[in-house]
């Protein structure tokens, strides 16, 4: 059993950021809405998915519930309330609670008050948090009762919502009637991965680590930590980190993916290196090679200071100099180098993301680097409350960090550079917080909040040398940019556009 003291500091920051965001959200719980960003037919397909009668699509059903709320499909409120009250899957009920709160109104508040007695703590907490910004005297009374008599996490959630509403009694902290303190972060059971000296026949103990990340994740339990050792000299670990929904943690005990302290920092590269000798040319600058794996993108390292992303063409006809194309039928990778010489080797991507959180909530990823991801370096997909801390993404063919329908995310102290599109892209992920982020020399945006990512916050961050600095577009309303440096981009520094109600831009002191 091992404790990780640095995570207590992270937890304290998360609490402080959460309180700041709660105050922000309480002032704009249901901001003015422009034209809907989704078609009714598309939203109706989400309702059909939510109502799917079997349990083999529960992750899809949770995703559908999140989508309905994030895009505030008020016509679907009755369906969301019905599933909040009776869905068989607690994770789906929790997602419905979030979405009912996003839509808001008297019926929503009544359903959420009912849900604070759900037998599953995850659902109770989601319902309490969804009442933020909608506290009337009746709700305040219910939450006051919970703040004093509920279990630790439930009581703390109720107190936070009351505090944001200015309704928390002055005697709560230190009161004789105050609830039990939230349980301290438990001693963490670690599963250890050593790509150089591990053995997948081992149990993953510190003294007997496993060799592959995949095996380590198979041994990991929710709320535990996967400790990954890097390879000497910054050599890449040629394996992605894929975290499934089954490894979801809890708000006060997240699942952790961490660098192994005292070992080399892990560098994740979901690529295989193909030497120049494997390529054959049938035209000037056009090179081909057969592969035994599907290729999602390609990268070239011409020197230590000269690296290139080779975007993937949609067809052979669209293959232009500096691009690649993969013929799946022939298992053949084609690259158009134009007038440039053939490099010594090509990095061909066999997975789209370096670190992919797929439907798992309450996950912390810390001190990992990703290079050469054909899509995103770090990707949270339908995964609320994911935090990326002190991580680096570079030379990705799309985004360095990507949140997709993953509200309440955190990016702290991370760096993104030389990505083809965005350094940090937050899509349909409201109330995401960025602190001390550096996003430089990316192809389009340093930081992008897109598609109803409202109530987001960027604090003391840097977005320079990009095409645009920080952009709030497509209904991403009431965003805030506090401190930092967003100058030196080719066009705008901070912009609110395409139906996004402007927030606040507060320059550094």
N, C-alpha and C positions, 0 to 999 in steps of 0.2 A: 504494500500500500504506500502511495507516495502523494504528498501534497504539492501543489503548485502555487506558491505565494503570489506570483505575478498576476494570477487571475483574480485575486481579490481586488487589486487595483483596477483591473478592467471592469469588475462588477460595480465598483464605486462610480466609475465614469459612466457606466451604462445607466445607473440610477439617476445621476445628475442630469444626463442628457435626456432621460425619459421625463423627468420633471420639467425640464425646459420645453420639451416638445409638448407635454401635456398642457402647459400654459398657453402655448401657441395654438394648439388644437382647440382648446376651449373657447378661444375667440373666433374661431372659424370652423366650427364643427361641420357644418353643411354649407360650404361656400357657394357663392353665386355660380350657377351652372350655365355654360353656353350650350351650343348644339351638342347632342350626344355623339360620342366618338365611336360608337358601335351601331351597327344596323340591328333592327328589331329581330330579323330572322336569325342573326348570329346569336343574340342573347337568348332567343327561344331554344336554340340548340343546347345552350348551357343548362337551361331548365330541364330539358329532356335528359341530359347527362346526370344532373343532380337526382332526378327521380328514377334512375336506372335500378331495376328491382333486385339485382344480384350483388354479391359482395366482392366480385372479382374486379370491380372498377372503383373501389372506394377512394383511391388517390385521385382519379379523374373527377369523382363527384365532389371532393373537397376543393379541387381546382376550380370547378364550375361555380361552386358557392362563392369562392373568393372573387371570381370575375364579376358575378352579378352585383356584389357590393362595391367593388372598386370602381365600377362604372355606374354605380347608383341607378340600377334598373328598378325604379320604384314600383312599376307594375308587377314585379316578381316578389314583392314583400310578403304576400300571403303564403306563397310557396316556401320562402325562406323561414318564416315563422313556424309553419307546420313542421318543417324538417328540424328546426331548432328544438321543438318540443318532443319530437318522437323518432328522429333518425336513429338507426341501430348503431351507427359508428360515432363514438365521441368526438373524433377528429373532425368529422363532417358537421356535427352540432356546433363545435367551437368555431369553425369557419362560417357557419350560418350566423352565429352570434356577432362575429365581426362585421359581416355584411349587413345584418339588420341594423346595427349601430351606425354604419356608414349612411344608410338610407334615412334613418331617423324618423321622428314623428311620434305622436302619442301611442299608436298601436305598437310601434317598435319598442318604445320604452316599457310598455306593459309586458311585452314578451320577454324582454331582457330581465326585468325584475323577477318574473317567474323563473327564469333560467338560473338565477343565482342560487337556487336550491338544487340544481342538478346533482346527481350522485357522484359525478366525475369532476375532480378539481379543475382539470384543464378547461372544461366547459364553464364552470362557475367563474373562473378567472377571466375567461374571454368575455363573458357576459358583463362582468363588472367593468372591465376596461372599455367595452363598447358603450357604456353609459357616460363616458367622459364627455363633458360639454352639454349634457342633457339632464342635469341634476335639478329636479324640482324638490319642494319640501318633502313629498312622499318618498321619492328616491333617496333623498338625503337621510331620512329616518331609517330606511332599510340598510343603507350602506354604513350608517353609524353603528347599527346593531352588529353588522358583520365585522366592522373594524375592531370591535371589542370582544366578540365572541367567536369569530371564525377561526379556522386553522391559520397557521402562520402566513403562507403565501396569499390566501384569500383575504385575510385581514389587511395585509400590507397593500394589496391591490385596491381594496375599498378605501383605505386611508389616502392613497395617492389621488384617487378620483375626487374624494372630498376636498383634499388640499387644493387641487387645481380649481375647484369650484368655490374656494373660500369658505367652505362649510365644515372644515375639520376642527373639532373642539380643541381648545387650547390645552386641555389636560390629557390629550391622547398619549403623548410621549411621556413616560414616567408615571402614568396613572396606575393606580392599584388595579383598575379594571382593564388595563390594556391587554391585548392578546399576547400570547406567548411569542417571544422573538422568533423570527424566521430561523429555521434550522441552519446552522453554519454549513458552508460548502463542505460536503463530505470528503474524507480522504479518497483520492481518486485512484481507481484501479487502472493501471496503464497497460496497454498492449504495445509492445515495442517492435519496430521494424528496422532492420539493418540490411540494406540491399547488398552490402559488400560481404558480410560475414554471417548473416542469418540463415536459418533453415526452416522451410515451411512445415517441416515435421515437428518443430518445437511448439510450445504452448504460448509463445509471445511474452514470456517473462523478461525482465530486464537482463538477466544473466543468460537467457536463452531466447533471443529474439527470432522472429520470423524473417523471411527474406523479402517477401513481396507485400506491397500495400494491400493488394486484393485479399491476401490471406489474413492480414491484420484486421481489415474491416470485417471479415467473416467472424473473427473471434471477438470483436468489440461488442460491448453492451451499451444501450442508451445511457448517457450521462457519464460514460468513461472517457478516457483520453487515448488517442492513437499517437504514439510518439515515433516520429520518423527521423532517422539519421540520414544525413546527406552523404554523398560520395566524396572522396578526397579531391581537392583541387577544383571544386565546383562542377565536377562531371554531372551530367544530367541523369536523373532517374527516369527511365523511359517507360513510365507507367502512369496513367491518370489516377486521380483520387475521386472515386464515385461513391457518394454518401446517400444511401437510400432512405426512404421515409421511415423504415423500421428502426433507424438509429436516431430518431427524434429525441431530444433531451427535454428538460423542463426549464422554465424561465430562470429558476435559481440553481439549476444544475444542468447546464448545457452539455451536449456532447462536444468533445474537443478534438481537433486535428492539429497537432503541434509539432514543432521541431524538437528533436531530442536534445535537451540541454547538454552542452559540453561536446556535442558532436558537430560535424560540418553542417552548415545550413542546407536544407533540401532544395534542390532545383528540379522542378518537375517539367519534363518535356515529353508530350505525348506524340513523339516522332520516332522514326527509324532512319538511320543514316544510310543513304544509297551512294556508293562511290561512283566517281565519274566513269570508271571502266565498265559499269553495268549499263550505260547508255549507248545507244546507237543513233546515228544521224542519217536521215534520208533527204534533208534539205538544209539550206543554210540557216543555222540557228535553231533548227527544230530537232529536238532530241527525245528519244523514246526508250522506255524500259518496262519490262514485265514485272509485276509485283504479286506476292502471295497474300496481300491484304488490301482492303479498300483504302484508298487515299482520299483524305478530306481537304488537303491543302499542302503547299510546299514552301520551303524557306531555304535561303542560301546564306552561308557564312563565307564571305570572300576573304575576310581578314578579321582580326579581333575588333576592329573599329568599323567594319563595313558589312552590315547584315541587311538582308532584303526579305521582304514578304512578297511571295509570288501569288497574287490572287487567283482563285479558281474560276475559270471560264465556264459558262453554262453549256457550251457546245464547242465542237472542234472549229466551227466557223467563226466563233468569237475569240479564238485564241490569238492574242496579240503579244508583241514582245514584252517580256516581263511577266507573263501569265503562265498558268499551267492548266491542264485538263486531264481528267481521269475517265477513261472508257471502261465502265464497269463490266460491260459484256466481254471485253477482251482482257480485262485486268491489266490495263496498260496506262502508264503515266506518261503524258506528253508535256514537254516544256519548250516554250519559245524564248530563247535567249537573245534573239536578234543578232546584232553585231558584236555582242559581248562574248568573251571566251567561256567555254564550259568550265564551271567551278570544279574544285577537287571533290566535292560531295554535296548532296542535296538532303535536307531534312524533310522527310515525307510524313505528314501527319496521319496516324492510324486511329486517332480519337479526336473529337471536336473540341473538347474542353480539357484544361489541365486539372482543375478542381471543380467538381460538379455536385452541387447539393440538390438532389432530386426529390422534392416533396418533404424533406426533413425539416422540422421547425426546431428552433433553439439549438443552434450549432455555432461554435466558434472555431475559426480557422486562423492560426497565428504563426508567423515567422516562416512562411513558405514562399518560394519564388516559382513563377511559371514563365517559361520561354517557349515560343513557337507553338501556340495553340491555333488550330485552323478556325476556331470560332472565338470563344472567350477564354481568357486565362482563368478567371474565377467566376463561377456562374451559380446563382441561386434561382431555382425554378420552382415556383409555387411553394416557397419555403419561408414562412414568416420568421422574423427574429433571428436572422443569420448575421453574424459579425465576422468581417475580415479585418484582422489586426496585424499591422506591421508586415504586410505581404507586398510582393512586387510582381507586376506583370509587364512583360515587354515582348515586342514583335509578335503580336497576335493579329490574326487576319480579320478580326472584327473588333471585339472589345477587350479591354484589360479586365474590368470588373463589370458584371452584368447582373442586375436584379430584374426578374421577370415574374410579375404577380407575386411578389415577395415583400409584403409591407413590413414596416418597423425594422428595416435592416440597418446595419452600422458598418461604415468603412472608417477605420481609424489608423492614421499613420502609415497609409499604404502609398505605393508609387506605381504609376502606369505611364509607359512611354513607348513610342514608335508602334502604336497599334493603328491598324488601317482605318478604323472608324472612330470610336470613342475610347478615351481612357477609362472613364466611368460612365456607364449607361444604366439609368434607372427607369424601367418601363413598367407602367401600371403597378407601381409599388409605393403607395402613399407613406408619408411620415418616415422616410429614410433619412438618416443622419450621416453626414460626412464631416470628419474632423481631422485636421492636419494632413490632408491628402495632397499629394503632388501628382499632377497629370500634365505631362509636357510632351511636345513634339508628336502629337497624335494627328491622324489624317483629317478628322472633322472636328468633333467637340472634345474639349478637355473633360467637361462634365455635362451630361445631358439628363434632364428630367422630362420624361415623355409619357403621353397617353394616360392622363388622369393620375399622375404621380404628384398629388397635391400635398401641401403641408410639409414639404421636404426642407432640409436645412444643410447648408455648407458653411462650416466655421473654420477660420484660420487655414484655409487651403490655398493651393497654388494651381492655376491652370494657365500656362503660358506656352507660346510657341505652337499652338494648335491653329486650326482654321477659325474656330470660335472658342471662346472661353467657357462660360457657363450659360446654358440655354434651358429655359422652361417653355415647353411647347405642348400643343394638343391637350389643353385642359389641365395642365399642371399648375394649379392655382396656389396663391398664398405661399410661395416659396420664399426662403430667406437666405441671404448671403451675408455673412458677418465676418469682417476682417479678411485677411488673405491678400493675394496678388493675382489679378486676372487680366493683366496688361500684356502687351507684346504678342497678341494673336493677330492673325491676318485680317479678321473682320471685327466682330463684336467682342466686348469684354463680358458683360452680363446682359442677357436679353430675356424678356417675357413676350411671347408671340403666339400666334395661332390659337386664339381663344383662351390663353392662360391669364387669369387675373393676376396683376402684378403683386408682388410681395414687397419685401424690404431689402435694400442693399445698404449695409452699414459699413462704411470704410474703416480700416484699422485706425486706432488712435494716433 
